[in-house]
Amino acid sequence: MKIEELSALEVSFNRLIETLLIKKAENEQFTVRLSSERSQFTRFNHAKVRQTGCVADGWIELTLMANQRSSVRQFPFTGNWELDWQLAYPALQELRDELIILPIDPYLVLPSETNTSREVHSGNLLAEEAVVQTVLEQVTELDFTGIYAGGIVIKAYGDSNGQKHWFATDSFTLDYSLFSPSGQAVKGTFAGSDWDESAYIAKINEAKKQLELLARPSKELPRGQYKTYFAPAAVADLLVMLSWGAISEADIQQGNSALAALSRQEKQLSTAFSLKENFQRGLVPRFNELGEMAAPELPLIEKGRLVNTLVNSRTAKEYQKTANGANSSEALRAPEISPGNLGFEQILPKLDTGLYLSNLHYLNWSDRQTGRITGMTRYACFWVENGEIIAPIENLRFDESLYRFWGENLVDLTDFQEFIPEVGTYESRQLGGSLVPGMLVEDFTYTL
């Protein structure tokens, strides 16, 4: 997107806020959220282009509040003021008519801050016409499947109290798999704001090596406990579970949290395990749905002890806590697990005999109260003997407690981290991801 186009969108958004301020009644308050993007999507199958195109999309979410009630409308945002106001004004009128018949919300949070921010992160993405050739050049002889999504994503916020935030970033993600003739696959992701050709080639070369290993006859393992190395992508899969009923203050207060025992200090994780929210990389906006700004860094677990949960203003109001800028679902937005001391060349020797897991899937809580997670092994998972990869494995189901694999059974974390991006495109391209190391764990439990 050209600078002039981006500027025009910002001007139109600001004008919408200013007009709503004029049109609102004295007893009314409002919030306005914008999500917009200009993205190229290219889908590959068998190392050929199956679908490609560019999308210009945007929507506004208008929330009107009055007399301890609130309601929401969503409508398209084009950046053309005349068109956008033709949708915004009827939405405002509909919300007014609706509010009077809605029940009172005792924990409704009204805009009260006066924060303002503006972040524009320019990147160096592939030109639209160069995407296909650049991506496929390294994989023409392989069964390569994936999707490239790249372009600018905009998130913005304004409200009746004067808060205003604008966040725009250039970014891309490439979510891909390489398949063997037998149907086995190596999965990978490549993402950033600047396309790094050498880094992409290194990623593909590593995947090719794993693809060669997948050609060996697979090994079926009996259920039991095995020493296991989790590559960063697998660690990121486990970390996502903390956003589903664990790190949220509301879940702790309501007795639904997997970290309740950690919160009560009845249990402790390994002193090698530390987790924080880190917004300093500029990958996601710091402001939430109420325009509140999270701190640049927020420690959550320090050396195995829970030091903070994610608290939004609604939870703070209901349970008399202090809000810290969490979003409405009190989920992780910019998580980072601190690295450890395990070097890349030490991974297989330290594992010695056990499992090397590249990815996981189908994760869910099997017993949330005890922090037990169940799931399956997925792509490029191997049996290792005496520090050497022997064979790919048949899929295994696991069932294990985070108090064990991030607790007493955690051997070490790698001294390097990888960025595992969010690649979802439901409603809009997702931003951010997890910065995580790999980890080595004793006696991880496989049940099937």
Beta strands, then each sheet from edge to edge (+ up, - down):
strand 1: 29-45
strand 2: 48-66
strand 3: 69-76
strand 4: 116-121
strand 5: 143-159
strand 6: 164-179
strand 7: 185-192
strand 8: 224-230
strand 9: 275-278
strand 10: 297-302
strand 11: 305-306
strand 12: 335-337
strand 13: 354-357
strand 14: 360-367
strand 15: 372-377
strand 16: 382-385
strand 17: 388-392
strand 18: 397-401
strand 19: 410-421
strand 20: 433-446
sheet 1: 3+ 2- 1+ 5- 6+ 4+
sheet 2: 3+ 2- 1+ 5- 6+ 7-
sheet 3: 17+ 16- 13+ 8+ 20- 19+
sheet 4: 11+ 10- 9+ 12-
sheet 5: 14+ 15- 18+
end
